């Protein structure tokens, strides 16, 4: 019997280019989170759609270990339950289980949310979670730096183009089934624009998140259902 179940989440909002790109990026987080759980190395989940057994929650003293942090109740709980009983975390890949939640309405709101999310990274104990964030940031910044370098040294062009095609192909491979599952496959058109924007976006989130404090919890990030 699982101790913790993570479910799929779909962002909703006006049908604008901003919301479509945001939905595409978030679908990637859902896909990576579900895939990591499936491989037995849970990294991320969303408090909008999860459940856990009360007995398992109480056995690890609930949120006590991370009560001083401003974000991350859901993921820290998942990591603790997995550490206590490996294999007890599952992902519910069922279309009937999709929860819809409103996306941030503005770029400023998005950045504040993501800085808050990213600020918990250095407090992770899970090796998989600690490796994931630097890997994503490094890969996207390297692609942007490569494109800039190819403008100065054209001989780099074929290598940079190959790296971009490899990254876009991998993203397509991951996102196509996730978007089909969520009923939003039309968002795939935004893959290239999102990649072009991702390096500055990742830096705009990563830099302040690295300096963010951990105090000042005003409330839980999401309501969790006890089972």
MODELLER restraints for C-alpha pairs under 7 A, 6 or more apart:
rsr = mdl.restraints
at = mdl.atoms
rsr.add(forms.Gaussian(group=physical.xy_distance, feature=features.Distance(at['CA:2:A'], at['CA:88:A']), mean=4.42, stdev=0.5))
rsr.add(forms.Gaussian(group=physical.xy_distance, feature=features.Distance(at['CA:2:A'], at['CA:89:A']), mean=5.80, stdev=0.5))
rsr.add(forms.Gaussian(group=physical.xy_distance, feature=features.Distance(at['CA:2:A'], at['CA:90:A']), mean=6.52, stdev=0.5))
rsr.add(forms.Gaussian(group=physical.xy_distance, feature=features.Distance(at['CA:3:A'], at['CA:52:A']), mean=5.39, stdev=0.5))
rsr.add(forms.Gaussian(group=physical.xy_distance, feature=features.Distance(at['CA:3:A'], at['CA:53:A']), mean=5.29, stdev=0.5))
rsr.add(forms.Gaussian(group=physical.xy_distance, feature=features.Distance(at['CA:3:A'], at['CA:56:A']), mean=6.15, stdev=0.5))
rsr.add(forms.Gaussian(group=physical.xy_distance, feature=features.Distance(at['CA:3:A'], at['CA:88:A']), mean=5.17, stdev=0.5))
rsr.add(forms.Gaussian(group=physical.xy_distance, feature=features.Distance(at['CA:3:A'], at['CA:89:A']), mean=6.13, stdev=0.5))
rsr.add(forms.Gaussian(group=physical.xy_distance, feature=features.Distance(at['CA:4:A'], at['CA:51:A']), mean=5.78, stdev=0.5))
rsr.add(forms.Gaussian(group=physical.xy_distance, feature=features.Distance(at['CA:4:A'], at['CA:52:A']), mean=4.24, stdev=0.5))
rsr.add(forms.Gaussian(group=physical.xy_distance, feature=features.Distance(at['CA:4:A'], at['CA:53:A']), mean=6.68, stdev=0.5))
rsr.add(forms.Gaussian(group=physical.xy_distance, feature=features.Distance(at['CA:4:A'], at['CA:78:A']), mean=6.71, stdev=0.5))
rsr.add(forms.Gaussian(group=physical.xy_distance, feature=features.Distance(at['CA:4:A'], at['CA:88:A']), mean=6.43, stdev=0.5))
rsr.add(forms.Gaussian(group=physical.xy_distance, feature=features.Distance(at['CA:4:A'], at['CA:89:A']), mean=4.81, stdev=0.5))
rsr.add(forms.Gaussian(group=physical.xy_distance, feature=features.Distance(at['CA:4:A'], at['CA:90:A']), mean=6.37, stdev=0.5))
rsr.add(forms.Gaussian(group=physical.xy_distance, feature=features.Distance(at['CA:5:A'], at['CA:50:A']), mean=5.49, stdev=0.5))
rsr.add(forms.Gaussian(group=physical.xy_distance, feature=features.Distance(at['CA:5:A'], at['CA:51:A']), mean=5.24, stdev=0.5))
rsr.add(forms.Gaussian(group=physical.xy_distance, feature=features.Distance(at['CA:5:A'], at['CA:52:A']), mean=6.22, stdev=0.5))
rsr.add(forms.Gaussian(group=physical.xy_distance, feature=features.Distance(at['CA:5:A'], at['CA:89:A']), mean=5.88, stdev=0.5))
rsr.add(forms.Gaussian(group=physical.xy_distance, feature=features.Distance(at['CA:5:A'], at['CA:90:A']), mean=4.91, stdev=0.5))
rsr.add(forms.Gaussian(group=physical.xy_distance, feature=features.Distance(at['CA:5:A'], at['CA:91:A']), mean=5.60, stdev=0.5))
rsr.add(forms.Gaussian(group=physical.xy_distance, feature=features.Distance(at['CA:5:A'], at['CA:92:A']), mean=6.59, stdev=0.5))
rsr.add(forms.Gaussian(group=physical.xy_distance, feature=features.Distance(at['CA:6:A'], at['CA:45:A']), mean=6.11, stdev=0.5))
rsr.add(forms.Gaussian(group=physical.xy_distance, feature=features.Distance(at['CA:6:A'], at['CA:49:A']), mean=6.27, stdev=0.5))
rsr.add(forms.Gaussian(group=physical.xy_distance, feature=features.Distance(at['CA:6:A'], at['CA:50:A']), mean=4.47, stdev=0.5))
rsr.add(forms.Gaussian(group=physical.xy_distance, feature=features.Distance(at['CA:6:A'], at['CA:51:A']), mean=6.73, stdev=0.5))
rsr.add(forms.Gaussian(group=physical.xy_distance, feature=features.Distance(at['CA:6:A'], at['CA:90:A']), mean=6.30, stdev=0.5))
rsr.add(forms.Gaussian(group=physical.xy_distance, feature=features.Distance(at['CA:6:A'], at['CA:91:A']), mean=4.81, stdev=0.5))
rsr.add(forms.Gaussian(group=physical.xy_distance, feature=features.Distance(at['CA:6:A'], at['CA:92:A']), mean=6.18, stdev=0.5))
rsr.add(forms.Gaussian(group=physical.xy_distance, feature=features.Distance(at['CA:7:A'], at['CA:49:A']), mean=5.07, stdev=0.5))
rsr.add(forms.Gaussian(group=physical.xy_distance, feature=features.Distance(at['CA:7:A'], at['CA:50:A']), mean=5.59, stdev=0.5))
rsr.add(forms.Gaussian(group=physical.xy_distance, feature=features.Distance(at['CA:7:A'], at['CA:91:A']), mean=5.83, stdev=0.5))
rsr.add(forms.Gaussian(group=physical.xy_distance, feature=features.Distance(at['CA:7:A'], at['CA:92:A']), mean=5.05, stdev=0.5))
rsr.add(forms.Gaussian(group=physical.xy_distance, feature=features.Distance(at['CA:7:A'], at['CA:93:A']), mean=6.90, stdev=0.5))
rsr.add(forms.Gaussian(group=physical.xy_distance, feature=features.Distance(at['CA:7:A'], at['CA:97:A']), mean=6.53, stdev=0.5))
rsr.add(forms.Gaussian(group=physical.xy_distance, feature=features.Distance(at['CA:7:A'], at['CA:98:A']), mean=6.74, stdev=0.5))
rsr.add(forms.Gaussian(group=physical.xy_distance, feature=features.Distance(at['CA:8:A'], at['CA:30:A']), mean=6.36, stdev=0.5))
rsr.add(forms.Gaussian(group=physical.xy_distance, feature=features.Distance(at['CA:8:A'], at['CA:49:A']), mean=6.69, stdev=0.5))
rsr.add(forms.Gaussian(group=physical.xy_distance, feature=features.Distance(at['CA:8:A'], at['CA:93:A']), mean=6.91, stdev=0.5))
rsr.add(forms.Gaussian(group=physical.xy_distance, feature=features.Distance(at['CA:8:A'], at['CA:97:A']), mean=6.81, stdev=0.5))
rsr.add(forms.Gaussian(group=physical.xy_distance, feature=features.Distance(at['CA:8:A'], at['CA:98:A']), mean=4.99, stdev=0.5))
rsr.add(forms.Gaussian(group=physical.xy_distance, feature=features.Distance(at['CA:8:A'], at['CA:99:A']), mean=6.47, stdev=0.5))
rsr.add(forms.Gaussian(group=physical.xy_distance, feature=features.Distance(at['CA:9:A'], at['CA:30:A']), mean=6.99, stdev=0.5))
rsr.add(forms.Gaussian(group=physical.xy_distance, feature=features.Distance(at['CA:9:A'], at['CA:49:A']), mean=6.63, stdev=0.5))
rsr.add(forms.Gaussian(group=physical.xy_distance, feature=features.Distance(at['CA:9:A'], at['CA:98:A']), mean=5.46, stdev=0.5))
rsr.add(forms.Gaussian(group=physical.xy_distance, feature=features.Distance(at['CA:9:A'], at['CA:99:A']), mean=4.84, stdev=0.5))
rsr.add(forms.Gaussian(group=physical.xy_distance, feature=features.Distance(at['CA:9:A'], at['CA:100:A']), mean=5.81, stdev=0.5))
rsr.add(forms.Gaussian(group=physical.xy_distance, feature=features.Distance(at['CA:10:A'], at['CA:98:A']), mean=6.74, stdev=0.5))
rsr.add(forms.Gaussian(group=physical.xy_distance, feature=features.Distance(at['CA:10:A'], at['CA:99:A']), mean=6.15, stdev=0.5))
rsr.add(forms.Gaussian(group=physical.xy_distance, feature=features.Distance(at['CA:10:A'], at['CA:100:A']), mean=4.78, stdev=0.5))
rsr.add(forms.Gaussian(group=physical.xy_distance, feature=features.Distance(at['CA:10:A'], at['CA:101:A']), mean=6.36, stdev=0.5))
rsr.add(forms.Gaussian(group=physical.xy_distance, feature=features.Distance(at['CA:10:A'], at['CA:182:A']), mean=6.98, stdev=0.5))
rsr.add(forms.Gaussian(group=physical.xy_distance, feature=features.Distance(at['CA:11:A'], at['CA:23:A']), mean=5.66, stdev=0.5))
rsr.add(forms.Gaussian(group=physical.xy_distance, feature=features.Distance(at['CA:11:A'], at['CA:100:A']), mean=5.80, stdev=0.5))
rsr.add(forms.Gaussian(group=physical.xy_distance, feature=features.Distance(at['CA:11:A'], at['CA:101:A']), mean=5.21, stdev=0.5))
rsr.add(forms.Gaussian(group=physical.xy_distance, feature=features.Distance(at['CA:11:A'], at['CA:102:A']), mean=5.62, stdev=0.5))
rsr.add(forms.Gaussian(group=physical.xy_distance, feature=features.Distance(at['CA:11:A'], at['CA:103:A']), mean=5.27, stdev=0.5))
rsr.add(forms.Gaussian(group=physical.xy_distance, feature=features.Distance(at['CA:12:A'], at['CA:100:A']), mean=6.35, stdev=0.5))
rsr.add(forms.Gaussian(group=physical.xy_distance, feature=features.Distance(at['CA:12:A'], at['CA:101:A']), mean=5.88, stdev=0.5))
rsr.add(forms.Gaussian(group=physical.xy_distance, feature=features.Distance(at['CA:12:A'], at['CA:102:A']), mean=4.91, stdev=0.5))
rsr.add(forms.Gaussian(group=physical.xy_distance, feature=features.Distance(at['CA:12:A'], at['CA:103:A']), mean=5.72, stdev=0.5))
rsr.add(forms.Gaussian(group=physical.xy_distance, feature=features.Distance(at['CA:13:A'], at['CA:19:A']), mean=6.43, stdev=0.5))
rsr.add(forms.Gaussian(group=physical.xy_distance, feature=features.Distance(at['CA:13:A'], at['CA:102:A']), mean=5.99, stdev=0.5))
rsr.add(forms.Gaussian(group=physical.xy_distance, feature=features.Distance(at['CA:13:A'], at['CA:103:A']), mean=6.02, stdev=0.5))
rsr.add(forms.Gaussian(group=physical.xy_distance, feature=features.Distance(at['CA:20:A'], at['CA:187:A']), mean=6.25, stdev=0.5))
rsr.add(forms.Gaussian(group=physical.xy_distance, feature=features.Distance(at['CA:21:A'], at['CA:190:A']), mean=6.09, stdev=0.5))
rsr.add(forms.Gaussian(group=physical.xy_distance, feature=features.Distance(at['CA:21:A'], at['CA:194:A']), mean=6.34, stdev=0.5))
rsr.add(forms.Gaussian(group=physical.xy_distance, feature=features.Distance(at['CA:24:A'], at['CA:187:A']), mean=6.12, stdev=0.5))
rsr.add(forms.Gaussian(group=physical.xy_distance, feature=features.Distance(at['CA:27:A'], at['CA:178:A']), mean=6.75, stdev=0.5))
rsr.add(forms.Gaussian(group=physical.xy_distance, feature=features.Distance(at['CA:27:A'], at['CA:179:A']), mean=6.90, stdev=0.5))
rsr.add(forms.Gaussian(group=physical.xy_distance, feature=features.Distance(at['CA:28:A'], at['CA:175:A']), mean=6.14, stdev=0.5))
rsr.add(forms.Gaussian(group=physical.xy_distance, feature=features.Distance(at['CA:31:A'], at['CA:174:A']), mean=6.99, stdev=0.5))
rsr.add(forms.Gaussian(group=physical.xy_distance, feature=features.Distance(at['CA:31:A'], at['CA:178:A']), mean=6.03, stdev=0.5))
rsr.add(forms.Gaussian(group=physical.xy_distance, feature=features.Distance(at['CA:33:A'], at['CA:42:A']), mean=6.89, stdev=0.5))
rsr.add(forms.Gaussian(group=physical.xy_distance, feature=features.Distance(at['CA:33:A'], at['CA:43:A']), mean=6.04, stdev=0.5))
rsr.add(forms.Gaussian(group=physical.xy_distance, feature=features.Distance(at['CA:33:A'], at['CA:44:A']), mean=4.90, stdev=0.5))
rsr.add(forms.Gaussian(group=physical.xy_distance, feature=features.Distance(at['CA:33:A'], at['CA:45:A']), mean=5.94, stdev=0.5))
rsr.add(forms.Gaussian(group=physical.xy_distance, feature=features.Distance(at['CA:34:A'], at['CA:91:A']), mean=5.69, stdev=0.5))
rsr.add(forms.Gaussian(group=physical.xy_distance, feature=features.Distance(at['CA:36:A'], at['CA:42:A']), mean=5.15, stdev=0.5))
rsr.add(forms.Gaussian(group=physical.xy_distance, feature=features.Distance(at['CA:36:A'], at['CA:43:A']), mean=6.29, stdev=0.5))
rsr.add(forms.Gaussian(group=physical.xy_distance, feature=features.Distance(at['CA:37:A'], at['CA:89:A']), mean=6.81, stdev=0.5))
rsr.add(forms.Gaussian(group=physical.xy_distance, feature=features.Distance(at['CA:37:A'], at['CA:90:A']), mean=6.20, stdev=0.5))
rsr.add(forms.Gaussian(group=physical.xy_distance, feature=features.Distance(at['CA:37:A'], at['CA:91:A']), mean=6.37, stdev=0.5))
rsr.add(forms.Gaussian(group=physical.xy_distance, feature=features.Distance(at['CA:38:A'], at['CA:91:A']), mean=7.00, stdev=0.5))
rsr.add(forms.Gaussian(group=physical.xy_distance, feature=features.Distance(at['CA:40:A'], at['CA:87:A']), mean=6.28, stdev=0.5))
rsr.add(forms.Gaussian(group=physical.xy_distance, feature=features.Distance(at['CA:41:A'], at['CA:128:A']), mean=6.35, stdev=0.5))
rsr.add(forms.Gaussian(group=physical.xy_distance, feature=features.Distance(at['CA:42:A'], at['CA:79:A']), mean=6.77, stdev=0.5))
rsr.add(forms.Gaussian(group=physical.xy_distance, feature=features.Distance(at['CA:43:A'], at['CA:128:A']), mean=6.31, stdev=0.5))
rsr.add(forms.Gaussian(group=physical.xy_distance, feature=features.Distance(at['CA:43:A'], at['CA:129:A']), mean=4.78, stdev=0.5))
rsr.add(forms.Gaussian(group=physical.xy_distance, feature=features.Distance(at['CA:44:A'], at['CA:75:A']), mean=5.83, stdev=0.5))
rsr.add(forms.Gaussian(group=physical.xy_distance, feature=features.Distance(at['CA:45:A'], at['CA:74:A']), mean=6.85, stdev=0.5))
rsr.add(forms.Gaussian(group=physical.xy_distance, feature=features.Distance(at['CA:45:A'], at['CA:75:A']), mean=5.99, stdev=0.5))
rsr.add(forms.Gaussian(group=physical.xy_distance, feature=features.Distance(at['CA:46:A'], at['CA:74:A']), mean=6.64, stdev=0.5))
rsr.add(forms.Gaussian(group=physical.xy_distance, feature=features.Distance(at['CA:47:A'], at['CA:74:A']), mean=5.45, stdev=0.5))
rsr.add(forms.Gaussian(group=physical.xy_distance, feature=features.Distance(at['CA:47:A'], at['CA:221:A']), mean=6.76, stdev=0.5))
rsr.add(forms.Gaussian(group=physical.xy_distance, feature=features.Distance(at['CA:47:A'], at['CA:222:A']), mean=4.53, stdev=0.5))
rsr.add(forms.Gaussian(group=physical.xy_distance, feature=features.Distance(at['CA:47:A'], at['CA:223:A']), mean=6.37, stdev=0.5))
rsr.add(forms.Gaussian(group=physical.xy_distance, feature=features.Distance(at['CA:47:A'], at['CA:224:A']), mean=6.34, stdev=0.5))
rsr.add(forms.Gaussian(group=physical.xy_distance, feature=features.Distance(at['CA:48:A'], at['CA:222:A']), mean=5.78, stdev=0.5))
rsr.add(forms.Gaussian(group=physical.xy_distance, feature=features.Distance(at['CA:48:A'], at['CA:223:A']), mean=6.86, stdev=0.5))
rsr.add(forms.Gaussian(group=physical.xy_distance, feature=features.Distance(at['CA:49:A'], at['CA:99:A']), mean=6.27, stdev=0.5))
rsr.add(forms.Gaussian(group=physical.xy_distance, feature=features.Distance(at['CA:50:A'], at['CA:224:A']), mean=6.49, stdev=0.5))
rsr.add(forms.Gaussian(group=physical.xy_distance, feature=features.Distance(at['CA:50:A'], at['CA:225:A']), mean=6.86, stdev=0.5))
rsr.add(forms.Gaussian(group=physical.xy_distance, feature=features.Distance(at['CA:51:A'], at['CA:224:A']), mean=6.37, stdev=0.5))
rsr.add(forms.Gaussian(group=physical.xy_distance, feature=features.Distance(at['CA:51:A'], at['CA:225:A']), mean=5.02, stdev=0.5))
rsr.add(forms.Gaussian(group=physical.xy_distance, feature=features.Distance(at['CA:51:A'], at['CA:226:A']), mean=6.07, stdev=0.5))
rsr.add(forms.Gaussian(group=physical.xy_distance, feature=features.Distance(at['CA:51:A'], at['CA:227:A']), mean=6.45, stdev=0.5))
rsr.add(forms.Gaussian(group=physical.xy_distance, feature=features.Distance(at['CA:52:A'], at['CA:225:A']), mean=6.69, stdev=0.5))
rsr.add(forms.Gaussian(group=physical.xy_distance, feature=features.Distance(at['CA:52:A'], at['CA:226:A']), mean=5.40, stdev=0.5))
rsr.add(forms.Gaussian(group=physical.xy_distance, feature=features.Distance(at['CA:52:A'], at['CA:227:A']), mean=5.20, stdev=0.5))
rsr.add(forms.Gaussian(group=physical.xy_distance, feature=features.Distance(at['CA:53:A'], at['CA:226:A']), mean=5.79, stdev=0.5))
rsr.add(forms.Gaussian(group=physical.xy_distance, feature=features.Distance(at['CA:53:A'], at['CA:227:A']), mean=4.04, stdev=0.5))
rsr.add(forms.Gaussian(group=physical.xy_distance, feature=features.Distance(at['CA:54:A'], at['CA:226:A']), mean=5.32, stdev=0.5))
rsr.add(forms.Gaussian(group=physical.xy_distance, feature=features.Distance(at['CA:54:A'], at['CA:227:A']), mean=5.16, stdev=0.5))
rsr.add(forms.Gaussian(group=physical.xy_distance, feature=features.Distance(at['CA:63:A'], at['CA:73:A']), mean=6.72, stdev=0.5))
rsr.add(forms.Gaussian(group=physical.xy_distance, feature=features.Distance(at['CA:63:A'], at['CA:77:A']), mean=6.88, stdev=0.5))
rsr.add(forms.Gaussian(group=physical.xy_distance, feature=features.Distance(at['CA:68:A'], at['CA:214:A']), mean=6.86, stdev=0.5))
rsr.add(forms.Gaussian(group=physical.xy_distance, feature=features.Distance(at['CA:68:A'], at['CA:215:A']), mean=6.03, stdev=0.5))
rsr.add(forms.Gaussian(group=physical.xy_distance, feature=features.Distance(at['CA:69:A'], at['CA:214:A']), mean=4.78, stdev=0.5))
rsr.add(forms.Gaussian(group=physical.xy_distance, feature=features.Distance(at['CA:69:A'], at['CA:215:A']), mean=5.73, stdev=0.5))
rsr.add(forms.Gaussian(group=physical.xy_distance, feature=features.Distance(at['CA:69:A'], at['CA:217:A']), mean=6.55, stdev=0.5))
rsr.add(forms.Gaussian(group=physical.xy_distance, feature=features.Distance(at['CA:70:A'], at['CA:214:A']), mean=5.30, stdev=0.5))
rsr.add(forms.Gaussian(group=physical.xy_distance, feature=features.Distance(at['CA:70:A'], at['CA:215:A']), mean=5.71, stdev=0.5))
rsr.add(forms.Gaussian(group=physical.xy_distance, feature=features.Distance(at['CA:70:A'], at['CA:216:A']), mean=5.96, stdev=0.5))
rsr.add(forms.Gaussian(group=physical.xy_distance, feature=features.Distance(at['CA:70:A'], at['CA:217:A']), mean=4.44, stdev=0.5))
rsr.add(forms.Gaussian(group=physical.xy_distance, feature=features.Distance(at['CA:71:A'], at['CA:116:A']), mean=6.36, stdev=0.5))
rsr.add(forms.Gaussian(group=physical.xy_distance, feature=features.Distance(at['CA:71:A'], at['CA:117:A']), mean=6.25, stdev=0.5))
rsr.add(forms.Gaussian(group=physical.xy_distance, feature=features.Distance(at['CA:71:A'], at['CA:120:A']), mean=6.39, stdev=0.5))
rsr.add(forms.Gaussian(group=physical.xy_distance, feature=features.Distance(at['CA:71:A'], at['CA:221:A']), mean=6.36, stdev=0.5))
rsr.add(forms.Gaussian(group=physical.xy_distance, feature=features.Distance(at['CA:72:A'], at['CA:117:A']), mean=6.90, stdev=0.5))
rsr.add(forms.Gaussian(group=physical.xy_distance, feature=features.Distance(at['CA:72:A'], at['CA:120:A']), mean=6.35, stdev=0.5))
rsr.add(forms.Gaussian(group=physical.xy_distance, feature=features.Distance(at['CA:73:A'], at['CA:220:A']), mean=6.92, stdev=0.5))
rsr.add(forms.Gaussian(group=physical.xy_distance, feature=features.Distance(at['CA:73:A'], at['CA:221:A']), mean=6.88, stdev=0.5))
rsr.add(forms.Gaussian(group=physical.xy_distance, feature=features.Distance(at['CA:79:A'], at['CA:126:A']), mean=6.61, stdev=0.5))
rsr.add(forms.Gaussian(group=physical.xy_distance, feature=features.Distance(at['CA:82:A'], at['CA:88:A']), mean=6.02, stdev=0.5))
rsr.add(forms.Gaussian(group=physical.xy_distance, feature=features.Distance(at['CA:82:A'], at['CA:89:A']), mean=6.05, stdev=0.5))
rsr.add(forms.Gaussian(group=physical.xy_distance, feature=features.Distance(at['CA:95:A'], at['CA:181:A']), mean=6.70, stdev=0.5))
rsr.add(forms.Gaussian(group=physical.xy_distance, feature=features.Distance(at['CA:104:A'], at['CA:110:A']), mean=5.28, stdev=0.5))
rsr.add(forms.Gaussian(group=physical.xy_distance, feature=features.Distance(at['CA:111:A'], at['CA:205:A']), mean=6.31, stdev=0.5))
rsr.add(forms.Gaussian(group=physical.xy_distance, feature=features.Distance(at['CA:114:A'], at['CA:205:A']), mean=6.30, stdev=0.5))
rsr.add(forms.Gaussian(group=physical.xy_distance, feature=features.Distance(at['CA:115:A'], at['CA:205:A']), mean=5.07, stdev=0.5))
rsr.add(forms.Gaussian(group=physical.xy_distance, feature=features.Distance(at['CA:115:A'], at['CA:206:A']), mean=6.94, stdev=0.5))
rsr.add(forms.Gaussian(group=physical.xy_distance, feature=features.Distance(at['CA:115:A'], at['CA:208:A']), mean=6.63, stdev=0.5))
rsr.add(forms.Gaussian(group=physical.xy_distance, feature=features.Distance(at['CA:115:A'], at['CA:209:A']), mean=4.95, stdev=0.5))
rsr.add(forms.Gaussian(group=physical.xy_distance, feature=features.Distance(at['CA:116:A'], at['CA:209:A']), mean=6.83, stdev=0.5))
rsr.add(forms.Gaussian(group=physical.xy_distance, feature=features.Distance(at['CA:118:A'], at['CA:206:A']), mean=6.83, stdev=0.5))
rsr.add(forms.Gaussian(group=physical.xy_distance, feature=features.Distance(at['CA:118:A'], at['CA:209:A']), mean=5.64, stdev=0.5))
rsr.add(forms.Gaussian(group=physical.xy_distance, feature=features.Distance(at['CA:119:A'], at['CA:209:A']), mean=4.44, stdev=0.5))
rsr.add(forms.Gaussian(group=physical.xy_distance, feature=features.Distance(at['CA:119:A'], at['CA:210:A']), mean=6.17, stdev=0.5))
rsr.add(forms.Gaussian(group=physical.xy_distance, feature=features.Distance(at['CA:119:A'], at['CA:212:A']), mean=6.04, stdev=0.5))
rsr.add(forms.Gaussian(group=physical.xy_distance, feature=features.Distance(at['CA:121:A'], at['CA:130:A']), mean=6.56, stdev=0.5))
rsr.add(forms.Gaussian(group=physical.xy_distance, feature=features.Distance(at['CA:124:A'], at['CA:130:A']), mean=6.08, stdev=0.5))
rsr.add(forms.Gaussian(group=physical.xy_distance, feature=features.Distance(at['CA:137:A'], at['CA:202:A']), mean=6.19, stdev=0.5))
rsr.add(forms.Gaussian(group=physical.xy_distance, feature=features.Distance(at['CA:140:A'], at['CA:198:A']), mean=6.65, stdev=0.5))
rsr.add(forms.Gaussian(group=physical.xy_distance, feature=features.Distance(at['CA:140:A'], at['CA:199:A']), mean=5.24, stdev=0.5))
rsr.add(forms.Gaussian(group=physical.xy_distance, feature=features.Distance(at['CA:141:A'], at['CA:199:A']), mean=5.00, stdev=0.5))
rsr.add(forms.Gaussian(group=physical.xy_distance, feature=features.Distance(at['CA:143:A'], at['CA:164:A']), mean=6.74, stdev=0.5))
rsr.add(forms.Gaussian(group=physical.xy_distance, feature=features.Distance(at['CA:144:A'], at['CA:199:A']), mean=6.34, stdev=0.5))
rsr.add(forms.Gaussian(group=physical.xy_distance, feature=features.Distance(at['CA:146:A'], at['CA:160:A']), mean=5.81, stdev=0.5))
rsr.add(forms.Gaussian(group=physical.xy_distance, feature=features.Distance(at['CA:147:A'], at['CA:160:A']), mean=6.34, stdev=0.5))
rsr.add(forms.Gaussian(group=physical.xy_distance, feature=features.Distance(at['CA:150:A'], at['CA:156:A']), mean=5.10, stdev=0.5))
rsr.add(forms.Gaussian(group=physical.xy_distance, feature=features.Distance(at['CA:150:A'], at['CA:157:A']), mean=5.04, stdev=0.5))
rsr.add(forms.Gaussian(group=physical.xy_distance, feature=features.Distance(at['CA:150:A'], at['CA:160:A']), mean=6.99, stdev=0.5))
rsr.add(forms.Gaussian(group=physical.xy_distance, feature=features.Distance(at['CA:176:A'], at['CA:185:A']), mean=6.58, stdev=0.5))
rsr.add(forms.Gaussian(group=physical.xy_distance, feature=features.Distance(at['CA:179:A'], at['CA:185:A']), mean=4.62, stdev=0.5))
